[in-house]
Amino acid sequence: MTAVNNQNLLQLRFIQQAHIEAVKPSFNQLPDNPYADGAFRKRRYSVLKFADNTVSVQPSKAFVQDDSINTFQGNVERVYENLEADLVNSDGFKHLLNEFKQMTGISDERDIEVHQFRMLAIESDTPPAPEGIHQDGFDHVCVCGVSHENIAGGELLVYENKESEPCFKMEIKDGLFALINDRQVWHNATPMNKLDADKVGYLDCFVFTA
């Protein structure tokens, strides 16, 4: 396996655990997801701007991806509840937004779309990313690991192209901040399985896009 080491394709950081601990409790309040992936992914979604340490929540909109990008549920307008106000205005979450802006170099005027996920391991080989190897249609995609419980798998995979073998693989540990150049490489995640079949298994993460 050859690691992608060009920082313009993939950048990795680890967030201080104090900031991760601060945002963890909000994942316990995620609502059910009424769409095709709802059996194994709870979710919130907001469009934000972040400038001068202030978060501005933009008007709610449906999240939709073309079926050329998302073969699992493309061309479906999906409406999710916004991130909770207490989370959005917390110092821990603002730290994550600041890291994302620093790594990407985006302007204060740029929208940042944030997905808050709890990915549940509900059966053998539950897919964290049901669309498989994919791009999301943005310049920047960042996966931020927050918490995991009773799972094996769920590792981040990065590919030079859709037909290649993965050139990078890494566990999405608590605090991992992985920024992917979505125009240049593809990504996916390995299936998840419970370590103890009688207990709940999940992976909590944010996905930031711009």
Secondary structure in CASP SS format (residue, H / E / C, confidence):
PFRMAT SS
TARGET T0000
AUTHOR 0000-0000-0000
METHOD secondary structure of the structure
MODEL  1
M C 1.00
T C 1.00
A C 1.00
V C 1.00
N C 1.00
N C 1.00
Q C 1.00
N C 1.00
L C 1.00
L E 1.00
Q E 1.00
L E 1.00
R E 1.00
F E 1.00
I C 1.00
Q C 1.00
Q H 1.00
A H 1.00
H H 1.00
I H 1.00
E H 1.00
A H 1.00
V H 1.00
K H 1.00
P H 1.00
S H 1.00
F H 1.00
N H 1.00
Q H 1.00
L C 1.00
P C 1.00
D C 1.00
N C 1.00
P C 1.00
Y C 1.00
A C 1.00
D C 1.00
G C 1.00
A C 1.00
F C 1.00
R E 1.00
K E 1.00
R E 1.00
R E 1.00
Y E 1.00
S E 1.00
V E 1.00
L E 1.00
K E 1.00
F E 1.00
A E 1.00
D C 1.00
N C 1.00
T E 1.00
V E 1.00
S E 1.00
V E 1.00
Q C 1.00
P C 1.00
S C 1.00
K C 1.00
A C 1.00
F E 1.00
V C 1.00
Q C 1.00
D C 1.00
D C 1.00
S C 1.00
I C 1.00
N C 1.00
T C 1.00
F C 1.00
Q C 1.00
G C 1.00
N C 1.00
V C 1.00
E C 1.00
R E 1.00
V C 1.00
Y C 1.00
E C 1.00
N C 1.00
L C 1.00
E C 1.00
A H 1.00
D H 1.00
L H 1.00
V H 1.00
N C 1.00
S C 1.00
D H 1.00
G H 1.00
F H 1.00
K H 1.00
H H 1.00
L H 1.00
L H 1.00
N H 1.00
E H 1.00
F H 1.00
K H 1.00
Q H 1.00
M H 1.00
T H 1.00
G C 1.00
I C 1.00
S C 1.00
D C 1.00
E C 1.00
R C 1.00
D C 1.00
I E 1.00
E E 1.00
V E 1.00
H E 1.00
Q E 1.00
F E 1.00
R E 1.00
M E 1.00
L E 1.00
A C 1.00
I C 1.00
E C 1.00
S C 1.00
D C 1.00
T E 1.00
P C 1.00
P C 1.00
A C 1.00
P C 1.00
E C 1.00
G C 1.00
I C 1.00
H E 1.00
Q C 1.00
D C 1.00
G C 1.00
F C 1.00
D C 1.00
H E 1.00
V E 1.00
C E 1.00
V E 1.00
C E 1.00
G E 1.00
V E 1.00
S E 1.00
H E 1.00
E E 1.00
N C 1.00
I E 1.00
A E 1.00
G E 1.00
G C 1.00
E C 1.00
L E 1.00
L E 1.00
V E 1.00
Y E 1.00
E C 1.00
N C 1.00
K C 1.00
E C 1.00
S C 1.00
E C 1.00
P C 1.00
C C 1.00
F E 1.00
K E 1.00
M E 1.00
E C 1.00
I C 1.00
K C 1.00
D C 1.00
G C 1.00
L E 1.00
F E 1.00
A E 1.00
L E 1.00
I E 1.00
N E 1.00
D C 1.00
R C 1.00
Q C 1.00
V C 1.00
W E 1.00
H E 1.00
N E 1.00
A E 1.00
T C 1.00
P C 1.00
M E 1.00
N E 1.00
K E 1.00
L C 1.00
D C 1.00
A C 1.00
D C 1.00
K C 1.00
V C 1.00
G C 1.00
Y E 1.00
L E 1.00
D E 1.00
C E 1.00
F E 1.00
V E 1.00
F E 1.00
T E 1.00
A C 1.00
END
